[in-house]
């Protein structure tokens, strides 16, 4: 649950494409809308403790299920770009590669 416009609001985790921290608030990009809340990205990162979520930059968390292209940064399905930290670029790209590999392997076992 998040506080949005001074009210509690639930957002389905599977609907979150990515999260951006901006000026003491976070913006959650879902398939249908942008939702802003005054909390820290660190607090939200703890709530998004699932394998599909990756902190790729100090200001971004992505749902790897919505990554369309992994170039210098992540291009998201449905629009938008999530930046990849220059200092952790190898680590972030490796985590994404491992996630996609495991997902593909799991699907082939079905």
MOPAC internal coordinates of N, CA, C and O (Angstrom, degrees):
PM7 1SCF
backbone

  N    0.0000 0     0.00 0     0.00 0    0    0    0
  C    1.4456 1     0.00 0     0.00 0    1    0    0
  C    1.5300 1   110.22 1     0.00 0    2    1    0
  O    1.2310 1   121.74 1   -42.87 1    3    2    1
  N    1.3014 1   114.28 1   137.13 1    3    2    1
  C    1.4611 1   121.19 1   177.12 1    5    3    2
  C    1.5109 1   109.47 1  -119.01 1    6    5    3
  O    1.2310 1   120.84 1   -21.51 1    7    6    5
  N    1.3076 1   115.99 1   158.49 1    7    6    5
  C    1.4548 1   120.95 1   173.47 1    9    7    6
  C    1.5250 1   107.06 1   -96.88 1   10    9    7
  O    1.2310 1   120.69 1   -64.12 1   11   10    9
  N    1.3180 1   116.29 1   115.88 1   11   10    9
  C    1.4600 1   123.05 1   179.43 1   13   11   10
  C    1.5298 1   106.59 1  -127.04 1   14   13   11
  O    1.2310 1   120.70 1   -57.21 1   15   14   13
  N    1.3145 1   116.27 1   122.79 1   15   14   13
  C    1.4653 1   121.34 1  -177.25 1   17   15   14
  C    1.5298 1   111.66 1    52.51 1   18   17   15
  O    1.2310 1   121.36 1  -136.29 1   19   18   17
  N    1.3330 1   115.00 1    43.71 1   19   18   17
  C    1.4708 1   123.89 1   177.65 1   21   19   18
  C    1.5260 1   114.08 1    63.34 1   22   21   19
  O    1.2310 1   120.49 1  -159.61 1   23   22   21
  N    1.3228 1   116.68 1    20.39 1   23   22   21
  C    1.4662 1   121.84 1   177.27 1   25   23   22
  C    1.5176 1   108.63 1  -129.76 1   26   25   23
  O    1.2310 1   121.12 1   -30.55 1   27   26   25
  N    1.3371 1   115.47 1   149.45 1   27   26   25
  C    1.4575 1   119.68 1   175.73 1   29   27   26
  C    1.5176 1   108.74 1   -73.95 1   30   29   27
  O    1.2310 1   121.86 1   -41.85 1   31   30   29
  N    1.3368 1   114.04 1   138.15 1   31   30   29
  C    1.4636 1   118.44 1  -178.97 1   33   31   30
  C    1.5139 1   109.54 1  -143.39 1   34   33   31
  O    1.2310 1   121.01 1   -47.01 1   35   34   33
  N    1.2942 1   115.68 1   132.99 1   35   34   33
  C    1.4584 1   121.08 1   176.68 1   37   35   34
  C    1.5194 1   110.12 1   -97.42 1   38   37   35
  O    1.2310 1   120.97 1   -36.92 1   39   38   37
  N    1.3089 1   115.75 1   143.08 1   39   38   37
  C    1.4583 1   122.33 1   176.45 1   41   39   38
  C    1.5233 1   106.62 1  -131.23 1   42   41   39
  O    1.2310 1   120.42 1   -49.58 1   43   42   41
  N    1.3161 1   116.81 1   130.42 1   43   42   41
  C    1.4544 1   120.25 1   177.79 1   45   43   42
  C    1.5256 1   109.39 1   -65.60 1   46   45   43
  O    1.2310 1   120.76 1   -49.07 1   47   46   45
  N    1.3132 1   116.16 1   130.93 1   47   46   45
  C    1.4594 1   120.40 1  -178.57 1   49   47   46
  C    1.5262 1   111.68 1   -60.87 1   50   49   47
  O    1.2310 1   120.58 1   144.24 1   51   50   49
  N    1.3234 1   116.49 1   -35.76 1   51   50   49
  C    1.4701 1   119.30 1  -178.39 1   53   51   50
  C    1.5241 1   112.36 1   -69.36 1   54   53   51
  O    1.2310 1   119.53 1   164.51 1   55   54   53
  N    1.3342 1   118.51 1   -15.49 1   55   54   53
  C    1.4633 1   122.04 1   178.33 1   57   55   54
  C    1.5294 1   113.11 1   -87.22 1   58   57   55
  O    1.2310 1   120.13 1   165.28 1   59   58   57
  N    1.3210 1   117.36 1   -14.72 1   59   58   57
  C    1.4633 1   120.99 1  -177.98 1   61   59   58
  C    1.5261 1   109.37 1   -76.51 1   62   61   59
  O    1.2310 1   120.73 1   -58.50 1   63   62   61
  N    1.3393 1   116.20 1   121.50 1   63   62   61
  C    1.4620 1   121.25 1   176.48 1   65   63   62
  C    1.5179 1   110.06 1   -87.27 1   66   65   63
  O    1.2310 1   120.71 1   128.79 1   67   66   65
  N    1.3347 1   116.24 1   -51.21 1   67   66   65
  C    1.4639 1   120.48 1   174.98 1   69   67   66
  C    1.5141 1   109.50 1  -160.91 1   70   69   67
  O    1.2310 1   121.46 1   -12.37 1   71   70   69
  N    1.3314 1   114.82 1   167.63 1   71   70   69
  C    1.4582 1   123.01 1  -177.49 1   73   71   70
  C    1.5185 1   107.62 1  -128.13 1   74   73   71
  O    1.2310 1   121.23 1   -41.22 1   75   74   73
  N    1.3327 1   115.25 1   138.78 1   75   74   73
  C    1.4613 1   121.14 1   177.82 1   77   75   74
  C    1.5196 1   109.22 1  -126.63 1   78   77   75
  O    1.2310 1   120.35 1   -46.21 1   79   78   77
  N    1.3258 1   116.94 1   133.79 1   79   78   77
  C    1.4576 1   121.65 1   174.40 1   81   79   78
  C    1.5208 1   107.88 1   -93.21 1   82   81   79
  O    1.2310 1   120.88 1   -48.26 1   83   82   81
  N    1.3363 1   115.92 1   131.74 1   83   82   81
  C    1.4557 1   119.91 1  -176.12 1   85   83   82
  C    1.5312 1   109.56 1  -154.15 1   86   85   83
  O    1.2310 1   120.39 1   -62.12 1   87   86   85
  N    1.3326 1   116.87 1   117.88 1   87   86   85
  C    1.4725 1   121.79 1   175.10 1   89   87   86
  C    1.5232 1   114.17 1    51.66 1   90   89   87
  O    1.2310 1   120.15 1  -120.55 1   91   90   89
  N    1.3149 1   117.32 1    59.45 1   91   90   89
  C    1.4627 1   124.16 1   175.66 1   93   91   90
  C    1.5277 1   114.05 1    64.83 1   94   93   91
  O    1.2310 1   120.21 1  -162.64 1   95   94   93
  N    1.2941 1   117.20 1    17.36 1   95   94   93
  C    1.4601 1   120.23 1   174.03 1   97   95   94
  C    1.5201 1   109.05 1  -142.58 1   98   97   95
  O    1.2310 1   121.49 1   -12.26 1   99   98   97
  N    1.3118 1   114.75 1   167.74 1   99   98   97
  C    1.4524 1   119.32 1   175.48 1  101   99   98
  C    1.5198 1   108.12 1  -115.27 1  102  101   99
  O    1.2310 1   121.50 1   -30.33 1  103  102  101
  N    1.3177 1   114.74 1   149.67 1  103  102  101
  C    1.4534 1   121.18 1   175.18 1  105  103  102
  C    1.5184 1   106.00 1  -118.48 1  106  105  103
  O    1.2310 1   121.04 1   -58.77 1  107  106  105
  N    1.3172 1   115.62 1   121.23 1  107  106  105
  C    1.4574 1   121.44 1   179.21 1  109  107  106
  C    1.5162 1   107.47 1  -100.77 1  110  109  107
  O    1.2310 1   121.03 1   -58.72 1  111  110  109
  N    1.3264 1   115.63 1   121.28 1  111  110  109
  C    1.4542 1   121.43 1   178.96 1  113  111  110
  C    1.5179 1   107.90 1   -97.47 1  114  113  111
  O    1.2310 1   120.92 1   -63.20 1  115  114  113
  N    1.3303 1   115.84 1   116.80 1  115  114  113
  C    1.4598 1   120.66 1   176.63 1  117  115  114
  C    1.5233 1   107.83 1  -107.87 1  118  117  115
  O    1.2310 1   120.94 1     4.33 1  119  118  117
  N    1.2941 1   115.80 1  -175.67 1  119  118  117
  C    1.4589 1   119.40 1   179.16 1  121  119  118
  C    1.5207 1   111.42 1   -65.49 1  122  121  119
  O    1.2310 1   120.34 1   148.95 1  123  122  121
  N    1.3173 1   116.96 1   -31.05 1  123  122  121
  C    1.4650 1   120.76 1  -172.27 1  125  123  122
  C    1.5200 1   115.67 1  -110.70 1  126  125  123
  O    1.2310 1   120.02 1   160.69 1  127  126  125
  N    1.3381 1   117.57 1   -19.31 1  127  126  125
  C    1.4667 1   118.40 1  -172.09 1  129  127  126
  C    1.5221 1   112.10 1  -158.29 1  130  129  127
  O    1.2310 1   121.76 1    -8.47 1  131  130  129
  N    1.3307 1   114.24 1   171.53 1  131  130  129
  C    1.4596 1   122.81 1   170.76 1  133  131  130
  C    1.5235 1   106.54 1  -110.94 1  134  133  131
  O    1.2310 1   120.81 1   -48.40 1  135  134  133
  N    1.3288 1   116.06 1   131.60 1  135  134  133
  C    1.4585 1   121.24 1  -179.12 1  137  135  134
  C    1.5183 1   108.06 1  -122.64 1  138  137  135
  O    1.2310 1   120.30 1   -52.12 1  139  138  137
  N    1.3282 1   117.04 1   127.88 1  139  138  137
  C    1.4657 1   121.94 1   179.79 1  141  139  138
  C    1.5142 1   110.59 1  -106.74 1  142  141  139
  O    1.2310 1   121.09 1   -36.43 1  143  142  141
  N    1.3264 1   115.52 1   143.57 1  143  142  141
  C    1.4527 1   121.21 1   178.35 1  145  143  142
  C    1.5239 1   108.98 1  -148.28 1  146  145  143
  O    1.2310 1   120.83 1   -34.79 1  147  146  145
  N    1.3056 1   116.01 1   145.21 1  147  146  145
  C    1.4646 1   120.82 1   177.21 1  149  147  146
  C    1.5154 1   109.15 1   -89.62 1  150  149  147
  O    1.2310 1   121.33 1   -91.79 1  151  150  149
  N    1.2959 1   115.07 1    88.21 1  151  150  149
  C    1.4559 1   122.76 1   174.12 1  153  151  150
  C    1.5190 1   106.52 1  -150.36 1  154  153  151
  O    1.2310 1   120.31 1    -4.89 1  155  154  153
  N    1.3077 1   117.01 1   175.11 1  155  154  153
  C    1.4564 1   119.05 1   179.74 1  157  155  154
  C    1.5243 1   109.80 1   -95.94 1  158  157  155
  O    1.2310 1   121.42 1   -24.37 1  159  158  157
  N    1.3066 1   114.90 1   155.63 1  159  158  157
  C    1.4587 1   119.78 1   178.25 1  161  159  158
  C    1.5352 1   110.26 1   -67.80 1  162  161  159
  O    1.2310 1   120.31 1   152.60 1  163  162  161
  N    1.3213 1   117.02 1   -27.40 1  163  162  161
  C    1.4641 1   120.95 1   177.01 1  165  163  162
  C    1.5221 1   111.12 1   -65.00 1  166  165  163
  O    1.2310 1   120.02 1   137.32 1  167  166  165
  N    1.3232 1   117.56 1   -42.68 1  167  166  165
  C    1.4659 1   120.96 1   178.33 1  169  167  166
  C    1.5226 1   110.52 1   -65.09 1  170  169  167
  O    1.2310 1   120.56 1   137.88 1  171  170  169
  N    1.3154 1   116.54 1   -42.12 1  171  170  169
  C    1.4569 1   119.96 1   179.67 1  173  171  170
  C    1.5248 1   111.04 1   -67.63 1  174  173  171
  O    1.2310 1   120.40 1   143.28 1  175  174  173
  N    1.3117 1   116.85 1   -36.72 1  175  174  173
  C    1.4621 1   120.59 1   179.09 1  177  175  174
  C    1.5291 1   110.66 1   -59.12 1  178  177  175
  O    1.2310 1   120.04 1   141.82 1  179  178  177
  N    1.3305 1   117.53 1   -38.18 1  179  178  177
  C    1.4620 1   121.11 1   177.51 1  181  179  178
  C    1.5227 1   111.29 1   -65.44 1  182  181  179
  O    1.2310 1   120.06 1   144.82 1  183  182  181
  N    1.3289 1   117.49 1   -35.18 1  183  182  181
  C    1.4632 1   121.36 1   178.14 1  185  183  182
  C    1.5275 1   111.84 1   -72.14 1  186  185  183
  O    1.2310 1   120.71 1   148.92 1  187  186  185
  N    1.3181 1   116.25 1   -31.08 1  187  186  185
  C    1.4627 1   121.78 1  -178.34 1  189  187  186
  C    1.5272 1   110.33 1   -92.31 1  190  189  187
  O    1.2310 1   120.60 1  -133.79 1  191  190  189
  N    1.3041 1   116.46 1    46.21 1  191  190  189
  C    1.4562 1   121.87 1  -175.66 1  193  191  190
  C    1.5343 1   110.10 1   -84.37 1  194  193  191
  O    1.2310 1   121.18 1  -113.55 1  195  194  193
  N    1.3373 1   115.34 1    66.45 1  195  194  193
  C    1.4653 1   122.16 1   177.77 1  197  195  194
  C    1.5253 1   108.40 1  -128.39 1  198  197  195
  O    1.2310 1   120.09 1   -25.48 1  199  198  197
  N    1.3368 1   117.44 1   154.52 1  199  198  197
  C    1.4698 1   119.64 1  -178.36 1  201  199  198
  C    1.5301 1   114.32 1   -60.01 1  202  201  199
  O    1.2310 1   119.79 1   154.03 1  203  202  201
  N    1.3248 1   118.01 1   -25.97 1  203  202  201
  C    1.4663 1   119.92 1  -176.25 1  205  203  202
  C    1.5308 1   113.13 1   -78.43 1  206  205  203
  O    1.2310 1   119.49 1   165.57 1  207  206  205
  N    1.3267 1   118.58 1   -14.43 1  207  206  205
  C    1.4617 1   121.08 1  -178.99 1  209  207  206
  C    1.5238 1   110.93 1   -96.87 1  210  209  207
  O    1.2310 1   121.23 1   -45.94 1  211  210  209
  N    1.3306 1   115.25 1   134.06 1  211  210  209
  C    1.4553 1   121.92 1  -176.39 1  213  211  210
  C    1.5168 1   110.09 1  -134.40 1  214  213  211
  O    1.2310 1   120.93 1   -51.80 1  215  214  213
  N    1.3127 1   115.83 1   128.20 1  215  214  213
  C    1.4689 1   120.89 1   174.39 1  217  215  214
  C    1.5187 1   106.64 1   -83.44 1  218  217  215
  O    1.2310 1   120.59 1   -73.64 1  219  218  217
  N    1.3242 1   116.48 1   106.36 1  219  218  217
  C    1.4633 1   120.85 1  -173.79 1  221  219  218
  C    1.5262 1   113.03 1  -101.17 1  222  221  219
  O    1.2310 1   120.30 1   172.25 1  223  222  221
  N    1.3157 1   117.04 1    -7.75 1  223  222  221
  C    1.4607 1   122.53 1  -176.07 1  225  223  222
  C    1.5221 1   106.02 1  -162.27 1  226  225  223
  O    1.2310 1   119.74 1   -19.89 1  227  226  225
  N    1.2950 1   118.10 1   160.11 1  227  226  225
  C    1.4708 1   118.67 1   179.95 1  229  227  226
  C    1.5274 1   111.83 1   -63.00 1  230  229  227
  O    1.2310 1   120.18 1   159.93 1  231  230  229
  N    1.3300 1   117.25 1   -20.07 1  231  230  229
  C    1.4648 1   120.99 1  -178.86 1  233  231  230
  C    1.5268 1   113.89 1  -111.86 1  234  233  231
  O    1.2310 1   119.56 1  -174.77 1  235  234  233
  N    1.3377 1   118.44 1     5.23 1  235  234  233
  C    1.4676 1   120.28 1  -175.50 1  237  235  234
  C    1.5237 1   112.76 1  -137.88 1  238  237  235
  O    1.2310 1   121.81 1   -39.94 1  239  238  237
  N    1.3295 1   114.14 1   140.06 1  239  238  237
  C    1.4593 1   123.22 1   168.04 1  241  239  238
  C    1.5181 1   105.56 1  -127.33 1  242  241  239
  O    1.2310 1   120.25 1   -47.93 1  243  242  241
  N    1.3312 1   117.12 1   132.07 1  243  242  241
  C    1.4616 1   120.43 1   179.84 1  245  243  242
  C    1.5189 1   110.78 1  -114.84 1  246  245  243
  O    1.2310 1   121.54 1   -30.64 1  247  246  245
  N    1.3182 1   114.66 1   149.36 1  247  246  245
  C    1.4535 1   121.20 1   167.46 1  249  247  246
  C    1.5228 1   104.37 1   -92.37 1  250  249  247
  O    1.2310 1   120.00 1   -70.05 1  251  250  249
  N    1.3137 1   117.60 1   109.95 1  251  250  249
  C    1.4563 1   121.56 1  -172.44 1  253  251  250
  C    1.5254 1   112.97 1   -63.27 1  254  253  251
  O    1.2310 1   120.07 1   163.65 1  255  254  253
  N    1.3218 1   117.47 1   -16.35 1  255  254  253
  C    1.4602 1   120.60 1   176.28 1  257  255  254
  C    1.5288 1   111.93 1   -68.65 1  258  257  255
  O    1.2310 1   120.14 1   163.13 1  259  258  257
  N    1.3305 1   117.33 1   -16.87 1  259  258  257
  C    1.4608 1   122.06 1  -177.61 1  261  259  258
  C    1.5261 1   113.70 1  -107.30 1  262  261  259
  O    1.2310 1   119.91 1  -171.21 1  263  262  261
  N    1.3130 1   117.77 1     8.79 1  263  262  261
  C    1.4648 1   119.78 1   178.64 1  265  263  262
  C    1.5263 1   108.58 1   -78.12 1  266  265  263
  O    1.2310 1   121.39 1   -55.55 1  267  266  265
  N    1.3187 1   114.95 1   124.45 1  267  266  265
  C    1.4614 1   120.26 1   178.23 1  269  267  266
  C    1.5245 1   110.81 1   -88.82 1  270  269  267
  O    1.2310 1   120.89 1   134.79 1  271  270  269
  N    1.3393 1   115.90 1   -45.21 1  271  270  269
  C    1.4616 1   121.34 1  -179.68 1  273  271  270
  C    1.5288 1   108.76 1  -141.10 1  274  273  271
  O    1.2310 1   121.64 1   -37.51 1  275  274  273
  N    1.3103 1   114.46 1   142.49 1  275  274  273
  C    1.4617 1   120.32 1   174.54 1  277  275  274
  C    1.5180 1   107.07 1  -113.44 1  278  277  275
  O    1.2310 1   121.40 1   -85.21 1  279  278  277
  N    1.3183 1   114.93 1    94.79 1  279  278  277
  C    1.4595 1   120.41 1   177.08 1  281  279  278
  C    1.5163 1   106.79 1  -106.43 1  282  281  279
  O    1.2310 1   120.55 1    47.88 1  283  282  281
  N    1.3070 1   116.55 1  -132.12 1  283  282  281
  C    1.4715 1   119.00 1   175.44 1  285  283  282
  C    1.5300 1   109.21 1   -62.92 1  286  285  283
  O    1.2310 1   121.07 1   143.93 1  287  286  285
  N    1.3275 1   115.55 1   -36.07 1  287  286  285
  C    1.4559 1   122.85 1   174.82 1  289  287  286
  C    1.5234 1   107.38 1  -129.40 1  290  289  287
  O    1.2310 1   120.30 1    -3.68 1  291  290  289
  N    1.3245 1   117.03 1   176.32 1  291  290  289
  C    1.4588 1   120.81 1   179.11 1  293  291  290
  C    1.5213 1   109.88 1   -88.85 1  294  293  291
  O    1.2310 1   120.62 1   -55.09 1  295  294  293
  N    1.3176 1   116.42 1   124.91 1  295  294  293
  C    1.4654 1   122.07 1   172.60 1  297  295  294
  C    1.5245 1   105.43 1   -95.68 1  298  297  295
  O    1.2310 1   121.17 1   -54.94 1  299  298  297
  N    1.3244 1   115.36 1   125.06 1  299  298  297
  C    1.4559 1   120.59 1  -173.02 1  301  299  298
  C    1.5202 1   111.73 1   -95.19 1  302  301  299
  O    1.2310 1   121.00 1   -35.96 1  303  302  301
  N    1.3391 1   115.69 1   144.04 1  303  302  301
  C    1.4598 1   120.17 1   172.98 1  305  303  302
  C    1.5190 1   108.26 1   -62.63 1  306  305  303
  O    1.2310 1   120.63 1   -41.10 1  307  306  305
  N    1.3045 1   116.40 1   138.90 1  307  306  305
  C    1.4589 1   120.01 1  -179.00 1  309  307  306
  C    1.5155 1   112.80 1    86.34 1  310  309  307
  O    1.2310 1   120.12 1  -178.70 1  311  310  309
  N    1.3246 1   117.38 1     1.30 1  311  310  309
  C    1.4606 1   121.10 1   178.23 1  313  311  310
  C    1.5087 1   113.29 1   103.79 1  314  313  311
  O    1.2310 1   121.39 1   -25.27 1  315  314  313
  N    1.2942 1   114.94 1   154.73 1  315  314  313
  C    1.4566 1   121.61 1   177.01 1  317  315  314
  C    1.5122 1   112.56 1   102.69 1  318  317  315
  O    1.2310 1   121.39 1   -21.59 1  319  318  317
  N    1.3160 1   114.95 1   158.41 1  319  318  317
  C    1.4594 1   123.07 1   179.00 1  321  319  318
  C    1.5147 1   108.77 1  -131.09 1  322  321  319
  O    1.2310 1   120.81 1   -46.28 1  323  322  321
  N    1.3137 1   116.05 1   133.72 1  323  322  321
  C    1.4629 1   121.72 1   173.89 1  325  323  322
  C    1.5183 1   106.79 1  -111.47 1  326  325  323
  O    1.2310 1   120.66 1   -57.83 1  327  326  325
  N    1.3058 1   116.35 1   122.17 1  327  326  325
  C    1.4539 1   121.23 1  -175.27 1  329  327  326
  C    1.5262 1   111.74 1   -75.98 1  330  329  327
  O    1.2310 1   121.57 1   -31.89 1  331  330  329
  N    1.3073 1   114.59 1   148.11 1  331  330  329
  C    1.4626 1   121.54 1   177.02 1  333  331  330
  C    1.5261 1   107.72 1  -105.96 1  334  333  331
  O    1.2310 1   120.80 1   -48.69 1  335  334  333
  N    1.3034 1   116.08 1   131.31 1  335  334  333
  C    1.4661 1   121.92 1   179.03 1  337  335  334
  C    1.5252 1   110.45 1   -59.76 1  338  337  335
  O    1.2310 1   120.74 1   -47.42 1  339  338  337
  N    1.3160 1   116.18 1   132.58 1  339  338  337
  C    1.4662 1   120.07 1   178.70 1  341  339  338
  C    1.5222 1   111.64 1   -65.19 1  342  341  339
  O    1.2310 1   120.34 1   143.68 1  343  342  341
  N    1.3286 1   116.95 1   -36.32 1  343  342  341
  C    1.4691 1   119.66 1  -177.16 1  345  343  342
  C    1.5320 1   112.18 1   -73.41 1  346  345  343
  O    1.2310 1   120.02 1   152.21 1  347  346  345
  N    1.3252 1   117.57 1   -27.79 1  347  346  345
  C    1.4642 1   120.93 1  -178.71 1  349  347  346
  C    1.5265 1   112.58 1  -112.60 1  350  349  347
  O    1.2310 1   120.17 1  -159.00 1  351  350  349
  N    1.3098 1   117.28 1    21.00 1  351  350  349
  C    1.4571 1   121.07 1  -173.77 1  353  351  350
  C    1.5338 1   112.36 1   -57.29 1  354  353  351
  O    1.2310 1   119.72 1   133.51 1  355  354  353
  N    1.3081 1   118.15 1   -46.49 1  355  354  353
  C    1.4516 1   120.39 1  -179.44 1  357  355  354
  C    1.5267 1   110.87 1   -62.57 1  358  357  355
  O    1.2310 1   120.63 1   135.17 1  359  358  357
  N    1.3190 1   116.39 1   -44.83 1  359  358  357
  C    1.4739 1   122.02 1  -178.58 1  361  359  358
  C    1.5374 1   110.81 1   -62.67 1  362  361  359
  O    1.2310 1   119.96 1   136.85 1  363  362  361
  N    1.3260 1   117.67 1   -43.15 1  363  362  361
  C    1.4696 1   122.46 1  -179.25 1  365  363  362
  C    1.5228 1   110.17 1   -67.23 1  366  365  363
  O    1.2310 1   120.45 1   132.93 1  367  366  365
  N    1.3167 1   116.75 1   -47.07 1  367  366  365
  C    1.4714 1   120.33 1   179.71 1  369  367  366
  C    1.5302 1   110.97 1   -62.16 1  370  369  367
  O    1.2310 1   120.27 1   140.52 1  371  370  369
  N    1.3117 1   117.08 1   -39.48 1  371  370  369
  C    1.4602 1   121.92 1   178.12 1  373  371  370
  C    1.5354 1   111.03 1   -64.50 1  374  373  371
  O    1.2310 1   120.21 1   137.41 1  375  374  373
  N    1.3178 1   117.21 1   -42.59 1  375  374  373
  C    1.4640 1   121.08 1   178.29 1  377  375  374
  C    1.5300 1   110.70 1   -62.79 1  378  377  375
  O    1.2310 1   120.22 1   138.87 1  379  378  377
  N    1.3224 1   117.19 1   -41.13 1  379  378  377
  C    1.4669 1   121.01 1   177.93 1  381  379  378
  C    1.5272 1   110.54 1   -66.25 1  382  381  379
  O    1.2310 1   120.23 1   135.62 1  383  382  381
  N    1.3218 1   117.17 1   -44.38 1  383  382  381
  C    1.4620 1   121.13 1   178.89 1  385  383  382
  C    1.5359 1   110.41 1   -59.58 1  386  385  383
  O    1.2310 1   120.13 1   134.71 1  387  386  385
  N    1.3182 1   117.35 1   -45.29 1  387  386  385
  C    1.4695 1   121.51 1   179.00 1  389  387  386
  C    1.5243 1   111.29 1   -62.78 1  390  389  387
  O    1.2310 1   120.20 1   139.98 1  391  390  389
  N    1.3258 1   117.21 1   -40.02 1  391  390  389
  C    1.4620 1   120.80 1   179.20 1  393  391  390
  C    1.5312 1   110.52 1   -62.34 1  394  393  391
  O    1.2310 1   120.41 1   132.00 1  395  394  393
  N    1.3298 1   116.81 1   -48.00 1  395  394  393
  C    1.4654 1   121.34 1  -179.29 1  397  395  394
  C    1.5270 1   110.32 1   -64.53 1  398  397  395
  O    1.2310 1   120.08 1   138.91 1  399  398  397
  N    1.3224 1   117.46 1   -41.09 1  399  398  397
  C    1.4612 1   121.35 1   178.86 1  401  399  398
  C    1.5232 1   110.90 1   -61.78 1  402  401  399
  O    1.2310 1   120.24 1   133.52 1  403  402  401
  N    1.3213 1   117.15 1   -46.48 1  403  402  401
  C    1.4653 1   120.92 1   179.39 1  405  403  402
  C    1.5265 1   111.44 1   -65.31 1  406  405  403
  O    1.2310 1   120.14 1   142.34 1  407  406  405
  N    1.3117 1   117.33 1   -37.66 1  407  406  405
  C    1.4617 1   121.59 1   178.43 1  409  407  406
  C    1.5215 1   110.11 1   -64.17 1  410  409  407
  O    1.2310 1   120.40 1   135.10 1  411  410  409
  N    1.3162 1   116.85 1   -44.90 1  411  410  409
  C    1.4633 1   121.75 1   179.18 1  413  411  410
  C    1.5224 1   110.68 1   -64.37 1  414  413  411
  O    1.2310 1   120.24 1   138.11 1  415  414  413
  N    1.3125 1   117.15 1   -41.89 1  415  414  413
  C    1.4596 1   121.91 1   179.09 1  417  415  414
  C    1.5306 1   110.67 1   -63.43 1  418  417  415
  O    1.2310 1   120.23 1   136.22 1  419  418  417
  N    1.3303 1   117.17 1   -43.78 1  419  418  417
  C    1.4636 1   120.97 1   179.48 1  421  419  418
  C    1.5172 1   111.67 1   -63.36 1  422  421  419
  O    1.2310 1   120.17 1   141.29 1  423  422  421
  N    1.3353 1   117.29 1   -38.71 1  423  422  421
  C    1.4554 1   120.99 1   179.61 1  425  423  422
  C    1.5275 1   111.57 1   -69.08 1  426  425  423
  O    1.2310 1   120.34 1   146.19 1  427  426  425
  N    1.3187 1   116.96 1   -33.81 1  427  426  425
  C    1.4650 1   119.35 1  -179.45 1  429  427  426
  C    1.5319 1   111.97 1   -73.70 1  430  429  427
  O    1.2310 1   119.68 1   158.97 1  431  430  429
  N    1.3250 1   118.21 1   -21.03 1  431  430  429
  C    1.4564 1   122.31 1   178.17 1  433  431  430
  C    1.5314 1   112.87 1   -80.40 1  434  433  431
  O    1.2310 1   120.66 1   166.73 1  435  434  433
  N    1.3053 1   116.35 1   -13.27 1  435  434  433
  C    1.4779 1   119.27 1  -178.52 1  437  435  434
  C    1.4836 1   112.36 1   -77.89 1  438  437  435
  O    1.2310 1   120.10 1   180.00 1  439  438  437

